[in-house]
């Protein structure tokens, strides 16, 4: 059985989370983002899309 290749997302932190809630900071940490202009590649899942939605004002997303 052939394994389906999952889409990838490149997520970049473009604004500092200083001044935002602990919950939003924890979401960024769970995504693997620590510093401004840092980019991570994550699988395109419903969970990741939900996390992106919660911090969309701090990140940019590009399909890899």
Secondary structure by P-SEA (a helix, b strand, c coil): cbbbbbbbbbbbbccccccccaaaaaaaaaaccccccbbbbbcccaaaaaaaaacccccccccc
